Amino acid sequence: MSDEGIIKFQYDWTKEDLKNTKNLEELIYFRDLAHEKKYIGVYEDGIGYGNISKRAEGGFLVSGSATGSITPSNSNHYSLVYQWAIKNNKIWCTGPITASSESLTHAVIYQELPQINAILHIHHLQLWNRYYHSLPSTCSHIPYGTTDMASAVKFLIRNQQEDEGLFLMKGHEEGLVAYAKDMKSVFQIFEDLF
């Protein structure tokens, strides 16, 4: 059985409506665009893949766990991650749903790169195979959603000064992550790979 889509970190979740849904409008638009392009979705076995986030006051907004099949999405399908502890493998979030299983990776990117405001983690086998040996990448033995992945990503991006970047997850088949200063730019990174 695949462990795809399974939350591997501990979380402290407060179930409540997100307070500032205006902040979600752009995120919802681009998440649904990612779903349309099949960057985010659900496999035949019902397991969801891919996620998207946007820096927000107090942390970051991220697509919720097990929402890959939902289209169109709305404010009930997102969570605000407002605190994290990479070494303790834990996040704190609030919203109608728990945060995505890849939230630790998003957290470390936002923590290390203050110029970054948008992250998109897609699944795309063709791109993953094409760029497996040429993109910066995490090691093949490192599973997604773990402190090891967050630490590997931190190491990978530690000297990053640019307003955008891209890496491949060798231990997470099909997984690629792009980050940029805004949502439009993060999408353009993937469009430029085709």
C-alpha positions in Angstrom: 0.0 0.0 0.0 1.3 3.5 -0.9 1.8 6.0 1.8 1.0 8.8 -0.6 -1.1 11.6 0.9 -0.6 10.3 4.5 0.2 13.0 7.1 3.5 12.0 8.7 3.9 14.9 11.1 2.1 15.7 14.4 -0.3 18.5 14.3 -2.2 20.7 16.7 -5.3 21.7 14.8 -8.0 24.1 15.8 -11.1 23.4 13.7 -12.7 26.8 12.8 -13.6 28.9 9.8 -10.7 30.8 8.4 -11.0 34.4 9.5 -9.8 36.3 6.4 -11.3 34.5 3.4 -10.4 37.5 1.2 -6.8 36.4 1.5 -7.9 33.1 0.0 -9.3 34.3 -3.3 -6.0 34.2 -5.2 -5.0 30.9 -3.7 -8.3 29.3 -4.6 -8.1 30.5 -8.2 -4.6 29.1 -8.7 -5.3 25.8 -6.8 -8.2 25.2 -9.1 -6.0 26.0 -12.1 -3.5 23.5 -10.8 -6.3 20.9 -10.5 -7.4 21.7 -14.1 -3.8 21.1 -15.3 -3.7 17.9 -13.2 -0.8 19.1 -11.1 -3.0 18.6 -8.1 -5.6 15.8 -8.1 -6.4 12.3 -7.1 -5.1 8.9 -8.2 -7.5 6.0 -9.2 -7.1 4.5 -5.8 -8.5 7.7 -4.2 -5.3 9.1 -2.8 -4.8 12.8 -3.4 -1.6 14.4 -4.6 -0.1 17.9 -4.9 -0.6 21.0 -2.8 -0.3 24.8 -3.0 0.3 27.5 -0.5 0.6 31.3 -0.1 2.4 33.3 2.6 -0.1 35.0 4.8 0.0 37.1 7.9 0.9 34.9 10.8 2.2 32.0 8.6 0.9 30.5 5.4 -2.4 29.3 3.9 -2.2 25.8 2.3 -4.6 23.4 0.6 -6.0 21.0 3.0 -5.3 17.3 3.5 -7.3 14.9 1.2 -8.8 17.6 -1.0 -7.2 16.5 -4.3 -10.6 15.3 -5.7 -12.4 18.5 -4.9 -13.2 21.0 -7.7 -14.0 23.8 -7.5 -12.5 24.4 -4.1 -13.7 27.0 -1.5 -12.6 28.4 1.8 -13.5 25.1 3.5 -10.6 23.3 1.8 -7.7 25.3 3.2 -5.8 25.7 6.5 -3.6 28.4 8.0 -0.3 27.0 9.3 0.8 29.5 11.9 3.6 27.7 13.7 5.9 24.8 13.1 8.8 22.9 14.7 10.8 21.1 12.1 13.0 19.2 14.6 9.8 18.0 16.5 8.0 17.1 13.3 5.0 19.2 14.3 2.8 22.0 12.9 0.1 24.1 14.4 -2.8 25.0 12.1 -6.3 26.4 12.1 -9.2 26.1 9.6 -12.0 23.9 8.6 -9.6 21.1 7.6 -6.1 19.9 8.5 -3.1 21.2 6.5 -1.6 19.3 3.6 0.7 16.3 4.3 3.6 18.3 2.7 3.2 21.4 5.0 6.6 20.9 6.7 8.3 21.4 3.3 6.3 24.5 2.7 7.2 25.8 6.2 10.9 25.4 5.8 10.9 27.3 2.4 8.9 30.2 3.9 11.2 30.2 6.9 14.4 30.2 5.0 13.4 32.4 2.0 11.6 35.6 3.1 11.3 36.7 -0.5 9.1 33.7 -1.4 5.3 34.1 -1.2 4.0 31.1 -3.2 4.7 27.4 -3.4 3.3 24.7 -5.7 4.0 21.0 -5.2 2.9 19.1 -8.2 2.9 15.5 -9.4 3.8 15.0 -13.0 5.5 11.8 -14.0 6.7 13.0 -17.5 8.4 16.1 -16.1 9.8 14.1 -13.1 11.4 11.5 -15.4 12.7 14.1 -17.9 14.4 16.3 -15.2 15.3 13.5 -12.7 19.1 13.9 -13.4 19.2 17.6 -14.2 17.2 19.5 -11.5 18.4 20.2 -8.0 16.9 17.4 -5.9 16.5 15.7 -2.6 17.9 12.2 -2.2 16.0 9.1 -3.2 15.9 7.7 0.3 14.1 10.7 1.8 10.3 10.3 2.0 8.0 13.3 1.7 6.3 15.0 4.7 9.1 14.2 7.2 11.7 16.1 9.1 14.3 14.5 6.9 12.6 16.0 3.8 12.3 19.4 5.5 16.0 19.3 6.5 17.0 18.2 2.9 15.0 21.1 1.4 16.6 23.5 3.9 20.1 22.3 2.8 19.1 22.6 -0.9 17.8 26.2 -0.7 20.1 27.5 2.0 22.1 29.9 -0.2 19.2 30.8 -2.5 19.0 34.5 -3.3 16.7 34.5 -6.3 13.0 35.3 -6.3 12.1 31.8 -7.5 13.4 28.2 -7.6 12.5 24.6 -8.4 13.6 21.2 -7.1 12.7 17.5 -7.7 11.9 15.0 -4.9 13.7 11.8 -5.9 12.2 9.9 -3.0 8.7 11.1 -3.9 7.9 9.8 -7.4 6.4 12.4 -9.6 7.0 15.2 -7.0 8.4 18.6 -8.0 8.2 21.8 -6.0 8.4 25.3 -7.3 8.5 28.5 -5.2 8.4 32.1 -6.3 7.5 35.7 -5.2 3.9 35.3 -6.4 1.4 32.8 -7.7 1.7 33.7 -11.4 5.5 33.3 -11.3 5.3 29.9 -9.6 3.0 28.6 -12.3 5.3 30.0 -15.0 8.1 27.9 -13.7 6.2 24.7 -14.5 5.0 26.0 -17.9 8.6 26.7 -18.9 9.5 23.1 -18.3 7.3 21.8 -21.1 
